[in-house]
Amino acid sequence: MKYPDSKILVFCKAPLPGTVNTRLLPVLSASEAASLHEKLARRILDCCLDSKLANIELWCSPDTSHSFFHEYRDRGIPLFQQQGADIGERMCHGALHSLGDGGIEKVMIIGTDLPTLDSDYLEDALEKLVDHDAVLGPAEDGGYGLIGFKQVRPEIFKNMAWSTDEVCAETCRRLDSLGDSCSLLPLLWDVDRPGDLKRMTRHLTQSGQ
């Protein structure tokens, strides 16, 4: 692999109807929303595997028991259960667990509902970590779909107002106050609202995915 000192942590929920993509339920059934979640997660995981950029870990919620996760375990990706009261605690726990393990010096965390995140984007993020302390893939909604660092800073996860349009900006402010350099990548967008479905279909069709 190109970056053997790095890990990509994929944070993923099990594709259980009624628990994923719930904001899409006005236009999709619970089963359809779960199928969409699985499709997007599969695209991201296959992208990570095919890119051969770095070590991969799959951080699962609510646990590691779902057969979808086992499929990727059988393809060589280790499974871990997310732990923490909110997404900040879960990301911090995963990063602390993985950074330094077996000589790992860089860790990136990504979500799964990001149609524009591809191998080129991942490689760009890993390359930015060569000369920066942290990297962020900002999302159009004000959050981020990718975060990477060489040193875990619990301060950037604690007492954050998650799911607001200030998450990425506040993370940048906190990193700056800690003296860490941060590189911002191009904007990402996630499949979160009914209007995103057509946009996703158009993008995946145009990109041949």
Secondary structure, 3 states (H helix, E strand, C coil): CCCCCEEEEEEEECCCCCCCCHHHCCCCCHHHHHHHHHHHHHHHHHHHHHHCCCEEEEEEECCCCCHHHHHHHCCCCCEEECCCCCHHHHHHHHHHHHCCHHHCCEEEEECCCCCCCCHHHHHHHHHHHHHCCEEEEEECCCCEEEEEECCCCHHHCCCCCCCCCCHHHHHHHHHHHCCCCEEECCCECCCCCCHHHHHHHHHHHHCCC
